[in-house]
Amino acid sequence: MKVDEFNLPEELYYLEEGRSWAKIEPDGRVRVGLSDIAVKMAAEIIYIRLKPRGASVEQGKGFGTMESAKWVGPLKSPVSGTIVDVNDTLTKTPSIIVRDPYGEGWAVLIQPAKLESDLKNLLHTAEQLTEWALKEKSNLQKK
C-alpha cells in the first residue's frame, strides 16, 4: 500500500511509536525491521546495533539502537519474545535498510512469546495505515 511517499505493505503489522514492522513467517516466528516511514524520517543512517541472538525483547522496548543524521535512539520491537536471528549484514552495511526496508534490510527474527495479544496493539488495516502515514508526513514537514 502506498500512502503519499510511504510504502506500507498491508501484510505487515506496524508499531506506531517505534515505526517498526512485523511479518509473521510461516513457522510462526516474526521478522522485524524499520518501516519506510522510519527510514525516510531518519534520512542518512550511520550506525545500527542489534541485540544478540538469545536476548529477550518486549513489545515497545528496544531490540537495538540506531544513529542517523537526524536521530539517535532505540529501535522498538513490535512484539515480545526472544531474538533467534540477527541480520549481521545490516549492522555492517546500514544503508541496505534505505534501499530495501522490507527485504534485505530486516533487523531481527523473534520467537514470539505472546503474539496474539501483541498483534492487538499494532496497526494493520488500510485505514489505520493511511491515518498513521498522513500524521507522520505532517510531522516530517514540521522538521
N, C-alpha and C positions, 0 to 999 in steps of 0.2 A: 504494500500500500504506500502510495506517495502522498505526503501532505506538504505542500509547498516544496521546499528543497530537501525535506527529510524523507528518507526511505525507512519505512517501518513494516517489515514483513509481518503479516497478520497471524502466521502460525506460531509466532513467538509470544512470550509474556514479558512485560516490562515493569521494572521497579521505577516508579516516577522519581522519587527522591534521589536515587543513585544513578538514574539514567542508564541502567544496565538491562540486559535482556537474558531470558532463559529459554532454552529449547529442550523439550523433553525428548530424549533419544529413545529408540525402540526398546532398549534394555532397561528403561526406567531411570537411568542416570540423567543429569541435567547439565547441558553445556551452557556456559555463561560467558558473556562478553559485554562490551560497551556499545550502546546504541549509536546510530548515526547522529542523533541529537547531541550526545556527549562528545563525539568526535568533532563535530562542527563547532561546538562551543569551546572546546579545548584549543582549537587551532593547531599549532605545531606541538606534537607530542615528543617530549625529550627523553623521558625515562619511565619505565613501568617495572614495578617489583611485585611479584605474586607470592602469596603464602605457599609453603611447600606441600607436597603430597602428604596426606595423613592429617593435615591441620583441620580443625573444626571451624565452621563458619555459621553465623546466624543471619537470618534474613534482616537486611537493613544495616548490617555491620560489614566491616572491611574484609575483603578477600585479597587485598593488595593495595598498593599506592601508585599514584601517577603524578608525574610532573610534566606540565605543559608550558607553553609560552604565556598562558593566562592564569594557570591554576596549579596548586599542589594540594593533594589530599587523598583520602581513602577511596578505593573502588568498592562500592557497596553491593553485597550479594543479594540477588532476588530470592534465594532460597536458603534454608538451613540444611546443614549436613556436613559431610566430610569430603575434602578435596581428594579425588582419586587420580587426577592427572592435571598437568600444568603445561601450557603452551610455551615451552622454552624458547621457541623461535620469536615469540612476541617480546620477551624480555631482552633478547639480543638485537632485535630489529623492530622497535615500537612503531615505525612508520607503516607496517603492514596493516595495522588497525585502521588507518586512514583510507587505504586502498580497498580493504575488504573487511569491514567490521563484523559481518555476519558469517564469514567463511574462515579464511586463513587467520583472521585477527581475533579469533576466540581466545579467551583467557584461561579458564579453568573448567574442569569436569567435576561435578559434585554428585556424590551418592546422597540423595536427599533423605532427611530424617522425618519430615512432616510435610510432604509435598502437597497433599490435598488442602491443608489449612493455609500453607504459604501461597498457593495459587489464588486464593480468595482476595489476597492483598495486592495483586498485580493487575496491571492494565492489559486488556486483551481485545476488547471489542473495537470495531471501526470507530464508533462514536467516542469512546474513551481515548483512542489514539489520536484522533483528529483534534479533540479538545486540548490534549496534552501538547501536541506539536505546535498548535497555534499559540498557546501560552508561552512555550519555550522560545518561539520565534520572536514574540514580543519582548521577552527578557533579553534575548540576544541583541535586538535592535537598541535596547536601552544602554548597552555597554559600549 
